[in-house]
Amino acid sequence: MNGAGESASLSGAPGGLSLRERVVMITGASQGLGAAYAQAVAQAGASVVLTARRRDALERVAAEVAQARTVVGDVADPAFAPR
């Protein structure tokens, strides 16, 4: 959702941006801009990989995003390696 309460979308992007058959990985996806971007790219047709440190918040966002998978972890941690 954007600040006006409308659904986020990339359909107004130049050239009618389509992300069909694309995979987008979003870090910090458990809240705020990360969650909004996840919803927008999913609506544009992408499969989405969501990453964040907080499993509970990440799973709440994933439940609202079509074609979403989750990877819990901190991407700043050198030991973080999405599978």
C-alpha positions as CSV (number, residue, x, y, z in Angstrom):
1,M,0.0,0.0,0.0
2,N,1.2,3.5,-0.6
3,G,0.6,6.5,1.6
4,A,-2.8,7.2,0.1
5,G,-4.1,3.7,0.9
6,E,-3.9,2.5,-2.7
7,S,-2.3,-0.7,-3.8
8,A,1.3,-0.4,-4.9
9,S,1.9,-1.1,-8.6
10,L,4.5,-0.8,-11.2
11,S,2.0,-0.8,-14.1
12,G,2.4,3.0,-14.4
13,A,6.1,2.7,-15.0
14,P,7.6,3.7,-18.4
15,G,7.0,1.0,-20.9
16,G,4.5,-0.8,-18.7
17,L,7.2,-2.6,-16.7
18,S,6.4,-6.3,-16.6
19,L,8.3,-8.6,-14.3
20,R,6.6,-11.8,-15.5
21,E,8.9,-14.8,-15.4
22,R,11.4,-12.8,-13.2
23,V,12.5,-13.5,-9.7
24,V,13.1,-10.5,-7.4
25,M,14.9,-10.8,-4.1
26,I,14.0,-8.1,-1.5
27,T,16.0,-7.6,1.7
28,G,14.4,-6.0,4.7
29,A,11.0,-7.3,3.5
30,S,9.4,-7.7,6.9
31,Q,8.1,-4.1,7.1
32,G,8.0,-0.6,5.6
33,L,9.4,-0.1,2.1
34,G,10.6,-3.7,1.8
35,A,7.1,-5.0,2.3
36,A,5.6,-2.4,0.0
37,Y,8.1,-3.2,-2.8
38,A,7.4,-6.9,-2.3
39,Q,3.7,-6.3,-2.9
40,A,4.4,-4.1,-5.9
41,V,6.8,-6.4,-7.8
42,A,4.5,-9.4,-7.1
43,Q,1.6,-7.4,-8.6
44,A,3.8,-6.7,-11.6
45,G,4.1,-10.5,-12.1
46,A,7.4,-11.4,-10.4
47,S,8.1,-14.3,-8.2
48,V,9.5,-12.9,-5.0
49,V,12.1,-14.0,-2.5
50,L,11.7,-12.1,0.8
51,T,14.5,-11.8,3.3
52,A,14.6,-10.3,6.8
53,R,15.9,-11.1,10.2
54,R,12.4,-11.5,11.9
55,R,10.7,-14.7,10.9
56,D,7.3,-13.8,12.3
57,A,7.1,-10.4,10.6
58,L,8.5,-11.9,7.3
59,E,5.9,-14.7,7.3
60,R,3.1,-12.2,7.8
61,V,4.2,-10.2,4.7
62,A,4.7,-13.4,2.7
63,A,1.1,-14.5,3.4
64,E,0.0,-11.3,1.6
65,V,2.3,-11.6,-1.4
66,A,1.6,-13.9,-4.3
67,Q,4.5,-16.1,-5.4
68,A,6.6,-15.4,-2.3
69,R,9.3,-17.5,-0.7
70,T,11.1,-16.5,2.5
71,V,14.7,-16.7,3.7
72,V,15.3,-15.7,7.3
73,G,18.6,-14.1,8.0
74,D,20.8,-11.0,8.1
75,V,22.3,-10.3,4.6
76,A,25.0,-8.2,6.4
77,D,26.2,-11.4,8.1
78,P,29.0,-13.1,6.1
79,A,27.5,-16.5,7.1
80,F,24.2,-15.7,5.5
81,A,23.8,-17.7,2.3
82,P,20.2,-18.1,0.9
83,R,19.5,-21.5,-0.3
